[in-house]
Amino acid sequence: MIPRFNYSYSLRDTWDGITGLLFNKKPNTSYLNDLFPGAAIYFVDSARMGIKYALLAFNLKPGAKIGIQPYTCSSMLAAIAAANCRPVFIDINEQLSLDCDDLRRKLTGLDALIITHTFGIPANITQIKQLTGQLPVIEDCAHAFHSWYEGIHAGNFFDAAVFSFGNGKFPSVGGGGLLVINRRKSSERVAGMLGKLKSSGLVRELTFAGRQLVNALIHSRVGESTLYYLLNENFLSNKSQQISDYPTHERQPYRSVGYAMQRQFTELAIMSMKQRENARYLIDRQNSHYKMLANVDDAGNSFAIVLLSHRRNELYNFLRKKGIGAGKHFQHAKSWAMQFGYQHGECPNFEQIVGEILTIPCHYGMISSDLQKIDQCLNEFTQSNNLTR
């Protein structure tokens, strides 16, 4: 099975983590200053934790209204609730990011806004800036490390930004994330709050490194194939339907994540280029048959290819049977949102598109034969079903 995302966590990552912990090395994060000049940068235990603390740093009133698109991970909604705020849902456009017309209609009364660079495709930052003025804004960059907008790295445009380095993200270093604060008063509050968190001990750190190595093996080609044959689709769908709860115990991030990130940072440009080339190859060959989305900016990172199809479920099953790790990303987003107050018909574009989204792998771990196989299988499905775009 060609894995949908890259879950790489190597023996070298494990070794770097263990030796760093045993010798009590402090991860060097100076390389991040070039990407986020002038910002305060914090490693956090998870992206959802980053969202919560970014909201708390704004010093909002209890029950504050936070604008967010419904096509998002349930962990983002859980983080809003953990910050004692509530979401206001704003529709998405064809690029799967905030629809600026709907944002304009719902802007009055918002206390803050979260914009998402979904699948690494930058939102319309210029127009959002014009609309929001002084409103506090957070960039959800969980898919957008090494994504750029007009030559500037995502995460630099508003008050705060959150990145994820969890399983299957880019880069895949096992867990945690990054909280970027671009506002001095907010950074002082964040530093004070994060400084009070308990650090992980040596045993927890070593257990984490070992667990990530095992997880990478499970999501390797052989591991993914084994899971596909052992677990039925209903089991996987029911599991993904569950809301990602906010953690009951907050901690400082695992230091081993910082070690792995430090080593992989020198390779990011090459990995981004590989993913971008993979995405372009498949889009160029299939664009006449399917509507496909990806960030193919000359310097950017393609987190995944999005294929939009009314026959999404059939195509998903076909590709999985052929050994291709396609995914129905955030397929339960509407039911998640409804548990946080979403009303049917509130975001009509979202409700139409959410059932058509299929992600196709393009990660840097793929080889040329993988791309050829995906291309051939898509052609086979197209021809057997007489499909045209």
N, C-alpha and C positions, 0 to 999 in steps of 0.2 A: 504494500500500500504506500503510495506517495503521500507523506504526511501533509496535512493542510497547512500547518505552520511549522516553523523550525523550533524545536524544543531543545536545542543543543545545550548541553551542560557537560563538558568533557572531563576526563581524568585530570587534565591540566588545570581546569577551573577548580576542581576539588582540591588538587594539590596546592594551588595558590591560596585557597581559603584556609586550608589546614596550617600551612607554614606561616601565613600571616597572623593567624590566631595564636599559634604557639609562641611566636616571637613578638606578639603584641604590636604588630605594625599598624600604623594609621594609614588608611587608604588615601592616596593622593588624588584630590579632586580639582587640582588647578587647571586641568585640561578643559573643564567645563566653562571656565571664565571666558574663553574665546567665543563660545556659543551664546552665552548669556552675559554680555558685558554690563557691569554695573548692577547686576541683580544679586540678591541674597539667595543662595542655593542650599537646599537641604535634602539629604537622602531621607526617605520615609519608608515605613514598613509596608505600605501598600498605596496604590493610587487613590483608593476610596478614603484612606486616612488623610492623604494630601488635600482632597476636596474638602473634607470636614474642617481641617485646620486653616485652609485658605478662607473659608466662609467665616470661621470664628475670628480670624484676623481682621475682617471688615467691621467687627463690633456691631453686628446687625441686631435688631430687636427680635425677641422671641416670636416665632411664627412668620418670619420674614419670607417674602415671596421671591423664589429663585426661578428665573426663566431657564428652561432646558428643553431640548428636543426629546420626544418620546422614543426615538430610535437610538437607544443607548443601553449600556450595561446596567443591570439592576443594581450593581454595587454603587453606581453614581446616585441613584435614588435613595439607597440606604444611607449614603453619606450625608445627603441633604437632610434627611430625617434625624440623623445623629447630631447634626449641628442645630437642631431645634428650629428648622426651617421647613417650608413646604414648596413643592414644585409647581410651577405654572408651565403648561406644555405648549410649545411653539412648534408649528409644523415644519416639515423638511422640504427641500427642493429636490430636483433630479440628481444633484450631486450628493445627496444624503446628508446635507448640513442645513443649518437654520435657514428657513425661508424668510427673507428680509421683509416681504410684504406682511406676513403674519406677525413678525416681530414688531413692526410698526404699529399694528393694530393692538397688540397686547403689551406694549412697552409701559404705558401708564400704570403705575402701581407696583412695578417691579422694584425690588430692593437690590437685586444683583442678577447677573446673567452668566450662564455657562455656555460657551460655544464649543462645538466638537469638530475636530478635524478628522472626520470619519474615514477609516482606512487610509489615513495619511493624506487625504485630499484636502488642501487648505480651504477653510470657509472663506466667504467673501469679507475679508477683514476690513477693506476700505469702506464698504457700505455700512458694515456693522459699527465701525468707529463713528461714522457720521450720525448714525441713529442714536447711539448710546450716550454720547457726551461724557458726563462725569459719573455715570452709573458704574459701580464696581463690576468688573468682568473677569472671569476665569476661563482660560483656554484648557479644554480637555484634550491633551495630546497623547493619550494612551496608545494611539496608532501612529503617532506623528514624530517620533524621534528621527532626526535627519530629514524632516520635511521643511521646505522653505517657501516663503511668500515674498515675491519681489526681492529676492536676494537676502532676506533676513530669516533666520531660523525661527520656526514656530515656537511660541512661548515668550516672545519678546514684546508682544504688541499691546498687552493689557496689564491689569494689576497683578495677576498671578497666573501660573500655568502648572499643570500636573502631568507627569509622564509615568508610564508603567513599564517595568522591566520583568514582569511576571512571566509565567509559562506561555510560550508561544508568541511573546511580544518581540519587538526589535529594539535593542539586541536582547537575546534571551539569556539572562544571567540568573534565572532561578526565582526571582521574586523582588518585591519592593518597588520603589519608584522614586521620582524626583519631584520636589516642590520648589518652584521658582517664584520668588516674590520680587516684583518690580516697584514696590512702593515702600518707602522707608518706615513709616509708622506701622504698616502691616508686618514688615520683617521683624521689627522689635517685639511685637506680640507673639509671632510665630516662634522666634528663638526662645522666648520665655516659656511657652507652653511645651515645646518639644524637649527642652532641657530638663523638664521634670519627669520625663518618661523613663521607665526602668530599662536598662540595657539587657540584652540576652547574654546568658552565661556561656562558658566554653562548651558545656555539654549540649545546650540547645543549638549553638552555632555548628558544631560538628554533626549533630543529627540533621540539621537543615541541609548541609552540604551533601551528606549521604543520600538524603531523601530526593534532592534534586537530580543527582546522578541516576538514581533508580527511575525517576519520572522521565528523564530524557531517554532512557532505554525503552520504557513502555511506549513512548511516542516516536520511536524510531520506525523504520520501514517494517521490520519484522514485528515489532510490538504492536503497531497500528493494525497490521494484517491479523494478528492473533486476536486483538480486541474485537475486530469486525466479525470474525467467525464465532467468537464466544458470546458476545453480547448482542442482543437483537436491537433493532432500531427503536422500538417502543421504550426499552429501558433507557437508551441514551437520550431520547427526546424528553422523557419524564424527568430525568436527572437535570437536564438543562433548563427545565421549566421552573425550577426552584429559585426563589429570590436569594441573591447573595447577601447574607446578613452582614451588618457592621460588626467587627470583632468586639467581643466583650472585654478583652484585655489588650490595651494598647502598649506597644513597646517601641524602643528605638530600632532602627533597621539592622538587619544582619550585616556585620562587617564584611563577611565573605562576598556579599553582593558587590560591595565597593571594590574589592580586589579583582573580581572577574570583570567588572565594568572598566576598570583602569586598564586591564590588559587588552580587552576587545576594542577599546576606543580607537587604537591605531589602525584597526582593520575596518572601521565603519564605512569609510568612503568606498572601499572596494566591495564590501557586502551590499551597500546601497546600489552601487552601479550594477551589480549582478542581478539584483531583484528588479531594477528598472528595465534592464535588457530583457529579462524573462517576461515581464509584463508586456513590453512592446512587441515581442515576438508573437505572443498569443493573440493580442489585440489586433495586430496587423493582419493576422491570418483568419480571424474569426469575426471581425467587426462587421462584415457584410451579412452575417447570419444572426448575430446577437448584439444587443446593446450592452457594451462593456465599459466599466469605469475603473480607473486606476490613476494614481499619481505618477505621471511619466515626465514630470519636470526634469530638465537636463541635469539638475543637481540633487533632485529629491529622492525620496525612498518610497518604493511601492510596497506597502504592507501586504496587500492582497489584491487580486483582480475581482471585481464585482461584476457578475453576469446577471442581467435582469431578464426574467422569462416568466410568462404566464404558466409554463409547464415546469416550474422550478422543481417540484417534488419528484416528477418522473425523471428529470435529468439528473437530479441528485442521486436517486436510486441506481440509475444506469451507470453513472460515473463510479459510485462506490463499488458496484459489482465488478467494474473493470479495474479496480485497484487504485482509484484516484480519490484522494481525500478532500472532496468538495465539502462545503459546509453551509448550513442554513443559519447564518450568523444572526444572533439576536432574534430568532424566529418567534420567541415568546414575548417580545418587547411590549406588545399591546396588553397582554395579561399582567405583565409586571407593572406597567404604568397604571392600570386600573386599580391595582392595590394601593396606589399612592394618589388616587383621586381623579385619574383620567376618565373622561366621559366619551362614550361612543360618538363619533362624528366631530370631535373637537379638532382633530388634525387629519383632514380627508386625504391629503397626499400621502402621509405616513401610512394610513390604513390600506391604501391601494398598493403601495410599493413594498411594504414589509413582507408580503407573501410571495414576492417575486425575486427576492435577493438570494443569490447563490455565490459563495466565495470560491474562487479557484486558486490553488497554490501558485506562487511565483517566487518563493523564498530562495535565498542564496545557497541552500543545501541541495537544490535540484541540479540535475545534469541534463545534457542535451536530449538524451533518450526520453527523459521524463516529459519534456516539452513536446516532443514529437508524439508521444503516446496521448497526451491530453488533446493535442490538435486532432489526431486521428479519431479519437473517441468522440469528440464534439462533431466532427464531420460525419461520423457514422450515425449519431443520433439525429443530426440535421437531415441526412438523406433518408433515413428510415421513416421519418415523420413528416417528410416534405415541408420542412420549415423554411420560411424566409422572414427576414427582419421586417 
